[in-house]
């Protein structure tokens, strides 16, 4: 029997796959090109090499295939792909689509950059494979890393992006509540993670994060902040910390909840209650113009007042969107200032070696007056499973 505090969710079913608004794509280019000009960048080349670097290519072109190249300057934009994706690219992107055929990628890129009259070319060094960097380096262009400029552009979420994150949050929350009914002593951590992702897919999600596994850490393993699921069996008298999220049309949610198998101990209840208090107080500080480190320090102070701050070993949160970790960062060393349109996590945690750990995480949209909790469909209380 499960004891939860959740309510039933209504997840909108969509008959057609989401297609990014072409006007939205062009608006993104207007924003990023202004920053590029200020930094003396004539053109940008973005690569998606079988899924590596797909986020930027998707964001700035609308194309979601596994292989493509976007070359753009101030006036012209070209999307290069292969025969597998020509029709898809033409449907998804407002730009000229070029079938590379049997031509080498670098040959096409060089030709387009010459036609654009580019001398200084921006690249994302965080996702560009080294072999492509070496090839680009030999073409005679001045290469500039624009990864921070691209990340800054992607930071502010549009209404369309927020809506997708909300759906991902609903799917993850519903999946979690459904899986509660399957939990029993002896279930493996890996089985819990697999059931979660299966439920998300049934609800219409692409799956989990894709780029990282879910965290399912039971017993003393819960003291590992990033304790990936193992074949360990979750026993009665133990709790598990579960960090999970769905991906919907490219956008992710990120949630952490704690489940106790059997009657919770007084100490576990107390730690969880303090984490909820730290979480709520920190979230109440979120609004435009507030330093990200101030939000972090608010949660840390709640834990410090109860002698638990030394067990909080990571930053309070981070941005989410197409990636699980984006700008801004909510940490004591962050120089970021919150802005309207940011979507961030708040996730205070306590990790005690030899005993266990807990974390309470939700996703928030920074609005013009404060914060909207996007993961409100799932309560943050300690869940209890009785068998």
C-alpha positions as CSV (number, residue, x, y, z in Angstrom):
1,X,0.0,0.0,0.0
2,X,1.3,3.5,-0.9
3,X,0.8,6.5,1.2
4,X,1.2,9.7,-0.9
5,X,0.0,13.2,-1.0
6,X,-0.2,13.6,-4.8
7,X,-3.2,14.4,-6.9
8,X,-4.2,13.0,-10.3
9,X,-2.6,14.7,-13.2
10,X,-4.1,15.7,-16.5
11,X,-1.5,15.5,-19.3
12,X,-2.5,17.0,-22.6
13,X,-2.3,14.5,-25.4
14,X,-1.0,15.9,-28.7
15,X,-1.9,14.2,-32.0
16,X,0.9,15.9,-33.9
17,X,4.5,16.3,-33.1
18,X,5.7,19.7,-32.0
19,X,7.1,21.9,-34.7
20,X,9.2,24.9,-33.6
21,X,7.7,28.2,-34.7
22,X,9.8,29.6,-37.5
23,X,9.3,33.2,-36.3
24,X,10.7,32.1,-33.0
25,X,13.8,30.7,-34.7
26,X,14.4,34.0,-36.6
27,X,14.0,36.0,-33.3
28,X,16.7,33.9,-31.8
29,X,19.0,34.7,-34.6
30,X,18.3,38.4,-34.2
31,X,19.3,38.2,-30.6
32,X,22.5,36.1,-31.0
33,X,23.7,38.0,-34.1
34,X,23.7,41.2,-32.2
35,X,26.1,39.7,-29.6
36,X,28.2,38.1,-32.3
37,X,28.7,41.5,-34.2
38,X,29.7,43.1,-30.9
39,X,32.4,40.5,-30.6
40,X,33.6,40.8,-34.2
41,X,32.2,37.4,-35.3
42,X,31.3,37.3,-39.0
43,X,29.7,33.9,-39.2
44,X,29.0,30.8,-37.0
45,X,29.3,27.1,-37.8
46,X,27.3,24.7,-35.6
47,X,27.8,20.9,-36.0
48,X,25.5,18.0,-34.9
49,X,27.7,14.9,-35.3
50,X,25.3,12.0,-34.8
51,X,23.7,13.6,-31.8
52,X,26.7,15.5,-30.4
53,X,25.9,19.2,-30.4
54,X,22.2,18.7,-31.4
55,X,21.0,21.2,-28.8
56,X,22.5,24.3,-30.4
57,X,21.6,23.1,-33.9
58,X,18.0,22.4,-32.9
59,X,17.6,25.7,-31.0
60,X,18.9,27.9,-33.9
61,X,17.5,25.9,-36.9
62,X,14.5,23.9,-35.7
63,X,16.1,20.7,-37.1
64,X,16.1,17.7,-34.8
65,X,17.9,15.1,-36.9
66,X,21.1,13.3,-35.7
67,X,23.4,14.9,-38.3
68,X,23.6,18.4,-39.6
69,X,25.6,21.6,-39.9
70,X,24.2,25.1,-39.6
71,X,26.3,27.9,-41.2
72,X,25.0,31.4,-40.7
73,X,26.0,35.0,-41.1
74,X,24.0,38.2,-40.7
75,X,22.1,37.8,-43.9
76,X,22.2,34.2,-45.1
77,X,21.7,30.8,-43.3
78,X,22.3,27.3,-44.6
79,X,21.5,23.9,-43.1
80,X,23.5,21.1,-44.4
81,X,22.4,17.5,-43.9
82,X,22.4,14.1,-45.7
83,X,19.8,12.2,-47.7
84,X,18.3,10.7,-44.5
85,X,17.0,14.0,-43.3
86,X,16.4,16.3,-46.4
87,X,12.6,16.2,-46.1
88,X,12.6,16.5,-42.4
89,X,15.0,19.4,-42.5
90,X,12.8,21.3,-45.0
91,X,9.8,20.7,-42.8
92,X,11.4,21.8,-39.6
93,X,13.7,24.7,-40.6
94,X,13.1,28.0,-42.3
95,X,16.6,28.0,-43.8
96,X,18.0,26.8,-47.1
97,X,18.6,23.1,-46.9
98,X,21.5,21.6,-48.7
99,X,22.0,17.9,-49.4
100,X,25.7,17.3,-48.9
101,X,25.6,14.2,-51.2
102,X,29.1,12.7,-51.4
103,X,30.9,16.0,-50.7
104,X,33.0,16.4,-47.6
105,X,31.5,18.4,-44.8
106,X,34.5,20.7,-44.4
107,X,34.5,21.5,-48.2
108,X,30.9,22.7,-48.1
109,X,31.5,24.7,-44.9
110,X,34.5,26.4,-46.4
111,X,32.7,27.3,-49.6
112,X,29.8,28.8,-47.7
113,X,32.0,30.8,-45.3
114,X,33.9,32.2,-48.4
115,X,30.6,33.2,-50.0
116,X,29.6,34.9,-46.7
117,X,32.8,36.9,-46.8
118,X,33.6,35.6,-43.3
119,X,37.0,36.1,-41.7
120,X,36.3,35.5,-38.0
121,X,34.2,32.4,-37.5
122,X,32.4,31.4,-34.3
123,X,32.4,27.8,-33.0
124,X,31.2,26.0,-29.9
125,X,34.3,24.4,-28.5
126,X,32.3,22.5,-25.9
127,X,30.6,20.3,-28.4
128,X,32.9,20.5,-31.5
129,X,34.9,17.2,-32.0
130,X,38.6,17.7,-32.1
131,X,39.0,16.3,-35.6
132,X,36.6,18.9,-36.9
133,X,38.4,21.7,-35.0
134,X,41.7,20.6,-36.6
135,X,40.1,20.6,-40.1
136,X,38.5,24.1,-39.5
137,X,41.8,25.4,-38.2
138,X,43.5,24.7,-41.5
139,X,41.1,26.7,-43.6
140,X,42.6,30.1,-42.8
141,X,39.7,31.6,-40.8
142,X,40.1,33.1,-37.3
143,X,38.2,30.7,-35.0
144,X,36.5,32.1,-31.9
145,X,34.7,30.2,-29.1
146,X,31.2,31.5,-28.9
147,X,29.8,28.8,-26.6
148,X,29.1,31.4,-23.8
149,X,27.2,33.7,-26.3
150,X,25.1,30.7,-27.5
151,X,24.4,29.6,-23.9
152,X,23.4,33.2,-22.9
153,X,20.9,33.3,-25.8
154,X,19.4,30.0,-24.8
155,X,19.1,31.0,-21.2
156,X,15.9,33.1,-21.4
157,X,13.0,30.7,-22.1
158,X,10.1,31.7,-24.3
159,X,6.5,30.8,-23.5
160,X,6.8,27.9,-26.0
161,X,9.8,26.5,-24.2
162,X,8.2,26.9,-20.8
163,X,5.2,25.1,-22.0
164,X,7.3,22.1,-23.1
165,X,9.2,22.0,-19.8
166,X,5.8,22.0,-18.0
167,X,4.7,19.0,-20.0
168,X,8.0,17.2,-19.2
169,X,7.4,18.0,-15.6
170,X,3.9,16.6,-15.7
171,X,5.0,13.5,-17.4
172,X,7.8,12.9,-14.9
173,X,5.5,13.6,-11.9
174,X,2.8,11.2,-13.2
175,X,5.3,8.5,-13.9
176,X,6.7,8.8,-10.4
177,X,3.3,8.5,-8.8
178,X,2.5,5.5,-11.0
179,X,5.8,3.7,-10.1
180,X,5.0,4.1,-6.3
181,X,2.4,1.3,-6.7
182,X,5.1,-1.1,-8.0
183,X,7.6,-0.6,-5.1
184,X,8.2,-3.4,-2.6
185,X,11.2,-4.6,-0.5
186,X,13.8,-6.3,-2.6
187,X,13.2,-4.3,-5.8
188,X,16.5,-3.3,-7.5
189,X,17.5,0.3,-8.0
190,X,17.9,-0.3,-11.7
191,X,14.4,-1.7,-11.9
192,X,13.0,1.5,-10.3
193,X,14.9,3.6,-12.9
194,X,13.7,1.4,-15.7
195,X,10.1,1.6,-14.6
196,X,10.3,5.4,-14.3
197,X,11.5,5.8,-17.8
198,X,9.0,3.3,-19.2
199,X,6.1,5.1,-17.6
200,X,7.4,8.4,-19.0
201,X,7.4,7.0,-22.5
202,X,3.9,5.6,-22.1
203,X,2.8,9.1,-21.1
204,X,4.3,10.6,-24.3
205,X,7.8,11.6,-23.3
206,X,10.8,10.8,-25.4
207,X,12.2,9.1,-22.3
208,X,14.5,10.3,-19.6
209,X,17.3,12.7,-20.0
210,X,19.2,10.7,-22.5
211,X,22.5,12.4,-21.6
212,X,22.6,11.0,-18.1
213,X,21.1,8.1,-16.1
214,X,18.5,8.6,-13.3
215,X,19.8,8.6,-9.7
216,X,18.3,5.9,-7.6
217,X,20.4,5.5,-4.4
218,X,19.0,3.5,-1.5
219,X,20.2,2.9,2.1
220,X,23.7,4.2,2.8
221,X,24.2,4.7,-0.9
222,X,21.9,7.7,-0.7
223,X,24.8,9.6,0.7
224,X,26.2,9.7,-2.8
225,X,24.7,12.9,-4.4
226,X,25.1,11.3,-7.9
227,X,24.5,7.7,-6.9
228,X,23.5,6.1,-10.2
229,X,21.1,3.1,-10.0
230,X,22.8,-0.3,-9.3
231,X,21.6,-3.8,-8.9
232,X,21.4,-3.2,-5.1
233,X,18.1,-4.4,-3.7
234,X,16.2,-1.7,-1.8
235,X,15.2,-3.2,1.6
236,X,12.5,-2.3,4.2
237,X,13.8,0.2,6.7
238,X,15.7,2.1,4.0
239,X,14.9,5.2,2.0
240,X,16.0,6.0,-1.5
241,X,16.8,9.3,-3.1
242,X,15.5,9.4,-6.7
243,X,16.6,12.1,-9.1
244,X,14.7,11.9,-12.4
245,X,13.1,13.8,-15.2
246,X,11.4,13.5,-18.6
247,X,12.4,14.9,-22.0
248,X,9.6,16.2,-24.1
249,X,10.2,17.6,-27.6
250,X,13.8,18.2,-26.5
251,X,13.1,19.9,-23.2
252,X,13.7,18.4,-19.8
253,X,12.4,18.4,-16.3
254,X,14.6,17.7,-13.2
255,X,13.0,16.4,-10.0
256,X,14.3,14.7,-6.8
257,X,12.1,12.9,-4.3
258,X,12.8,10.6,-1.3
259,X,10.9,7.5,-0.6
260,X,11.0,5.5,2.7
261,X,10.3,1.7,2.6
262,X,8.5,1.1,5.8
263,X,8.0,3.3,8.9
264,X,10.3,6.4,8.7
265,X,12.7,7.0,11.5
266,X,12.5,10.2,13.5
267,X,15.9,11.4,12.3
268,X,15.0,10.8,8.6
269,X,11.7,12.8,9.0
270,X,13.6,15.6,10.7
271,X,16.3,15.9,8.0
272,X,13.7,15.8,5.3
273,X,11.6,18.5,7.0
274,X,14.7,20.8,7.3
275,X,15.5,20.3,3.6
276,X,11.9,21.2,2.7
277,X,12.2,24.4,4.8
278,X,15.5,25.3,3.2
279,X,14.0,24.6,-0.2
280,X,10.9,26.8,0.4
281,X,12.9,29.7,1.9
282,X,15.4,29.7,-1.0
283,X,12.6,29.5,-3.6
284,X,10.9,32.5,-2.0
285,X,14.0,34.6,-2.8
286,X,13.8,33.9,-6.5
287,X,12.9,36.9,-8.6
288,X,14.5,39.1,-11.3
289,X,17.5,41.1,-10.1
290,X,18.4,38.8,-7.2
291,X,22.0,37.4,-7.2
292,X,22.0,33.6,-7.7
293,X,24.4,33.2,-4.8
294,X,21.9,34.9,-2.5
295,X,19.4,32.2,-3.2
296,X,22.1,29.5,-2.6
297,X,23.1,31.1,0.7
298,X,19.5,31.3,1.9
299,X,19.2,27.5,1.8
300,X,22.7,27.1,3.2
301,X,21.8,29.3,6.2
302,X,18.8,27.2,7.1
303,X,21.0,24.1,7.2
304,X,23.7,26.0,9.1
305,X,21.3,27.0,11.8
306,X,20.7,23.3,12.4
307,X,24.3,22.1,12.1
308,X,23.7,20.4,8.7
309,X,25.5,22.8,6.3
310,X,28.7,20.8,6.3
311,X,26.7,17.9,4.8
312,X,25.4,20.1,1.9
313,X,28.3,19.5,-0.6
314,X,27.0,20.9,-3.9
315,X,25.5,24.1,-5.3
316,X,21.8,24.8,-4.8
317,X,20.7,24.6,-8.4
318,X,21.2,25.2,-12.1
319,X,19.3,26.2,-15.2
320,X,17.5,23.6,-17.3
321,X,16.2,23.5,-20.9
322,X,17.5,21.5,-23.8
323,X,20.2,20.3,-21.4
324,X,19.9,19.1,-17.8
325,X,22.5,21.7,-16.8
326,X,22.4,25.2,-18.3
327,X,22.8,28.8,-17.2
328,X,22.4,30.3,-14.7
329,X,24.1,28.6,-11.7
330,X,22.8,28.9,-8.2
331,X,25.9,28.5,-6.1
332,X,27.9,30.4,-3.5
333,X,30.5,31.3,-6.2
334,X,28.0,32.3,-8.9
335,X,28.2,35.7,-10.5
336,X,24.9,35.3,-12.2
337,X,21.9,37.5,-11.5
338,X,18.4,36.0,-12.0
339,X,16.4,37.3,-15.0
340,X,12.8,36.9,-16.0
341,X,12.6,33.8,-18.2
342,X,15.2,31.8,-16.4
343,X,14.2,28.2,-15.5
344,X,16.2,26.9,-12.6
345,X,16.3,24.0,-10.1
346,X,16.3,24.4,-6.3
347,X,17.8,21.3,-4.7
348,X,19.2,21.5,-1.2
349,X,20.7,18.2,0.1
350,X,22.2,16.6,3.1
351,X,24.6,13.6,2.7
352,X,26.0,11.8,5.7
353,X,28.6,9.1,5.1
354,X,27.6,5.8,6.6
355,X,24.0,7.0,7.2
356,X,22.5,8.2,4.0
357,X,21.4,11.4,2.3
358,X,18.4,13.2,0.9
359,X,17.6,15.9,-1.6
360,X,14.5,17.8,-2.4
361,X,14.4,19.3,-6.0
362,X,11.9,21.2,-8.0
363,X,12.0,23.4,-11.1
364,X,11.1,27.1,-11.1
365,X,10.4,29.7,-13.7
366,X,11.6,33.2,-12.9
367,X,8.6,35.5,-13.5
368,X,8.4,39.3,-13.5
369,X,7.4,39.2,-9.8
370,X,8.9,36.0,-8.3
371,X,8.9,32.3,-9.2
372,X,6.5,29.8,-10.5
373,X,7.0,26.2,-9.4
374,X,6.7,24.1,-12.6
375,X,6.8,20.8,-10.7
376,X,3.9,21.6,-8.4
377,X,2.0,18.4,-9.5
378,X,4.1,16.3,-7.2
379,X,4.3,17.1,-3.5
380,X,7.7,17.5,-1.9
381,X,6.8,15.6,1.3
382,X,8.7,12.4,2.2
383,X,6.9,9.6,0.5
384,X,6.2,6.3,2.4
385,X,5.7,2.9,1.0
386,X,4.3,0.3,3.3
387,X,4.3,-3.4,2.2
